[in-house]
Amino acid sequence: MIGLLLAVALPLAAQDISVVYNGQPLTTTANPVEQNGRVLVAMRDIFEAMSADLAWDSASRTVRATHGATEIVLTIGSNTAYVDGRAVALSVPAQIMGGYTYVPLRFVAESTGAQVQWIAATRTVAITTGAGGGIPPQTATHGALVSPTITSPRANETVGPAVDVVGHTTPGSAIRIVTYVYSRATDELVTQVPGILHDVPASGEFSHRIALPTNKDKPASELYYDIRAWTVLGGEQSEPTVVRVYRK
């Protein structure tokens, strides 16, 4: 049993790292850790969030995970992993610490086609899967869907660095949220952050936590953020609802 494997914990960096998966905090059974600039997480935490099938070979100390058509193979202590039989070099190997099997988070997520972003200000890893990574094109043809209503945050509010986007839309649809980051001085688009595409319950109410990023060139005081939300249903999407906010 993987959960029964024990080893002496290695020296770790600060453990105040959080993981957001498709806009929602990832529940972890063990703290994410950082080694040599790479974030590692307990294997079951990430693979179960991805609904991957796991197999453990105790003789070779090898983890085999299947996610859709993708097979990922990692061996404890090895700097070589395999994705669909293709060798991939790892700067930090899978390892056992404190009774948990840890795997390199970015490698695992990107091997399945997810997008990974490191938000240094909050020490947060934001993972967006293929379903939630799409940014609607600016020229998209919009259907007759009603645009979502965002009740929080309010326009021109100062929030963050993480914020809960709360509102309501068509019951049984999906809500897509993307953050566009602009320069206050020039109104130039600095970056666009793929957000979430998540089913809305029958009540039509939604609440999703997102992160407002900065970068090394522009601190938060030089930026503003347009949070855009779309209702998505049956291959169509609504006009976006846009709320502009600022970050603390």
C-alpha positions in Angstrom: 0.0 0.0 0.0 1.3 3.4 -1.0 -0.1 5.1 2.0 2.0 2.7 4.3 5.3 3.6 2.8 7.6 5.3 5.3 10.8 7.2 4.9 12.8 9.8 6.8 11.7 13.2 5.7 14.2 15.2 3.7 15.0 18.9 4.5 12.2 21.0 3.0 11.7 24.6 2.1 8.9 26.6 3.6 5.6 24.7 3.3 3.2 27.6 3.0 2.3 26.6 -0.6 -1.3 26.3 -1.8 -2.7 24.6 -4.9 -5.7 25.8 -6.8 -7.3 23.3 -9.3 -9.7 24.7 -11.8 -10.3 27.7 -9.6 -10.9 25.7 -6.4 -8.5 25.1 -3.6 -7.0 21.5 -3.8 -7.7 19.6 -0.6 -4.3 18.1 0.5 -3.6 15.3 2.9 0.0 16.5 3.2 1.6 19.9 2.8 3.0 20.7 -0.7 6.8 21.3 -0.5 9.4 23.0 -2.6 12.7 21.6 -3.6 15.2 23.2 -6.0 12.5 25.6 -7.2 10.0 22.7 -7.9 6.8 22.1 -6.1 6.0 18.5 -5.1 2.6 17.3 -3.8 1.4 14.0 -2.3 0.7 11.7 -5.2 -2.8 10.8 -4.2 -3.9 14.4 -3.8 -3.2 15.4 -7.4 -4.0 12.1 -9.1 -7.3 11.7 -7.4 -8.2 15.4 -8.2 -7.5 14.4 -11.8 -9.6 11.2 -11.6 -6.6 9.2 -12.7 -6.2 5.5 -12.1 -3.2 4.5 -9.9 -1.1 1.4 -9.7 1.9 0.8 -7.4 4.7 -1.7 -8.0 6.4 -2.3 -4.7 9.2 -4.3 -6.2 10.4 -1.5 -8.5 9.0 1.3 -6.4 7.2 2.6 -9.5 4.0 4.6 -9.8 1.9 4.1 -12.9 -1.0 6.6 -13.4 -3.5 6.5 -16.3 -5.4 9.7 -17.1 -7.6 9.2 -20.2 -5.3 8.0 -22.9 -2.2 9.3 -21.1 0.0 7.0 -19.1 2.5 8.5 -16.6 5.2 6.4 -15.0 7.5 7.6 -12.2 10.0 5.7 -10.2 11.0 6.7 -6.7 14.3 8.5 -6.7 14.7 8.5 -10.5 15.2 11.7 -12.5 13.6 10.0 -15.5 9.9 9.6 -15.9 7.8 8.3 -18.9 4.8 9.8 -20.6 3.2 7.3 -23.0 6.6 5.6 -23.2 8.6 8.8 -23.9 11.4 9.5 -21.5 11.2 12.9 -19.7 14.0 14.3 -17.6 13.0 15.5 -14.1 15.0 18.1 -12.1 13.4 16.7 -8.9 12.4 13.0 -8.7 9.4 11.4 -7.1 10.2 10.6 -3.5 8.8 9.4 -0.2 8.7 11.9 2.7 7.0 11.6 6.0 5.0 8.5 4.9 3.7 10.1 1.7 4.7 9.6 -1.9 5.5 13.0 -3.4 5.5 13.8 -7.2 6.6 16.9 -9.1 3.4 18.9 -9.6 4.1 20.8 -12.8 5.4 17.6 -14.6 2.3 15.6 -13.7 -0.2 18.4 -14.6 1.4 19.4 -17.9 1.7 15.8 -18.9 -2.1 15.6 -19.0 -2.4 18.8 -21.0 -3.2 21.1 -18.1 -1.8 24.6 -17.7 0.2 25.5 -14.7 0.9 28.9 -13.3 3.1 29.9 -10.3 1.8 33.0 -8.4 4.8 34.1 -6.4 3.0 36.7 -4.3 0.7 34.1 -2.7 2.9 31.1 -3.2 0.1 29.4 -5.1 0.2 26.9 -7.9 -2.8 27.4 -10.2 -3.7 24.4 -12.4 -6.2 24.7 -15.2 -7.2 21.5 -17.1 -8.0 21.5 -20.8 -11.7 22.0 -20.1 -11.1 25.1 -18.1 -8.1 26.5 -20.0 -9.9 28.0 -22.9 -10.0 31.7 -23.3 -13.1 32.7 -25.4 -11.9 34.7 -28.5 -12.6 38.4 -28.5 -14.6 38.0 -31.7 -16.7 34.9 -30.6 -20.2 34.7 -31.8 -22.5 34.9 -28.8 -25.8 33.1 -28.5 -29.0 34.2 -26.9 -27.8 33.1 -23.4 -28.3 35.6 -20.6 -25.0 36.9 -19.3 -24.1 36.0 -15.7 -24.6 38.4 -12.8 -21.6 39.0 -10.5 -22.7 40.2 -7.1 -19.1 40.1 -5.6 -16.6 41.6 -6.0 -18.1 45.0 -6.7 -16.8 47.2 -9.6 -13.6 49.2 -8.6 -13.2 47.3 -5.4 -9.8 46.6 -4.0 -9.4 42.9 -3.2 -7.0 40.0 -3.2 -4.6 38.7 -3.9 -7.3 36.0 -4.0 -11.0 36.8 -4.5 -14.2 34.9 -4.5 -16.3 35.6 -7.6 -19.9 35.2 -6.6 -23.1 35.5 -8.7 -25.8 33.6 -10.5 -26.6 32.5 -14.1 -28.7 30.1 -16.0 -29.3 26.9 -13.9 -27.7 23.8 -15.4 -25.3 25.8 -17.5 -21.6 26.4 -17.0 -19.7 29.5 -15.9 -16.4 30.5 -17.4 -14.2 33.0 -15.7 -11.0 34.5 -17.1 -8.9 37.3 -15.6 -7.4 40.0 -17.9 -4.6 42.1 -16.5 -3.9 45.6 -17.7 -1.4 48.4 -17.1 -3.0 51.3 -15.3 -0.6 53.8 -17.1 -1.3 52.6 -20.7 -4.3 50.3 -20.6 -2.1 47.8 -22.3 -3.1 44.1 -21.8 -0.3 42.6 -19.7 -1.5 39.0 -19.6 -4.7 37.0 -19.6 -5.1 34.2 -17.0 -7.1 31.1 -18.0 -9.6 30.5 -15.3 -12.3 28.0 -14.8 -15.1 26.4 -16.7 -17.4 24.8 -14.1 -20.9 23.4 -14.0 -23.5 25.7 -12.3 -25.9 23.8 -10.0 -29.7 23.8 -10.4 -30.0 26.9 -8.3 -27.9 28.9 -10.7 -25.7 30.2 -8.0 -21.9 30.1 -8.3 -18.9 31.0 -6.2 -15.3 30.5 -7.4 -12.0 31.6 -5.9 -9.5 33.0 -8.3 -6.0 34.6 -7.9 -5.0 38.0 -9.1 -1.4 37.7 -10.3 1.4 40.2 -10.6 4.7 39.8 -12.5 8.3 40.9 -12.0 8.0 44.0 -14.2 4.7 45.4 -12.8 3.6 45.4 -9.2 0.0 45.3 -8.2 -0.1 49.1 -7.8 0.5 49.5 -11.5 -2.2 47.1 -12.6 -5.9 46.7 -12.8 -7.9 43.5 -13.4 -10.9 42.8 -15.5 -12.7 39.7 -14.3 -14.8 38.4 -17.2 -17.5 35.8 -16.8 -19.5 34.0 -19.5 -22.5 31.6 -19.3 -21.8 28.5 -21.5 -24.4 26.1 -22.6 -24.8 23.7 -25.5 -21.8 25.0 -27.5 -22.9 28.6 -27.1 -21.7 31.3 -24.8 -23.2 34.6 -23.6 -21.8 38.1 -23.8 -19.3 38.5 -21.0 -20.0 40.3 -17.7 -17.0 42.4 -16.8 -16.0 43.6 -13.3 -12.9 45.7 -12.9 -11.1 45.4 -9.6 -7.7 46.4 -8.1 -5.4 44.3 -6.0 -4.2 45.1 -2.5 
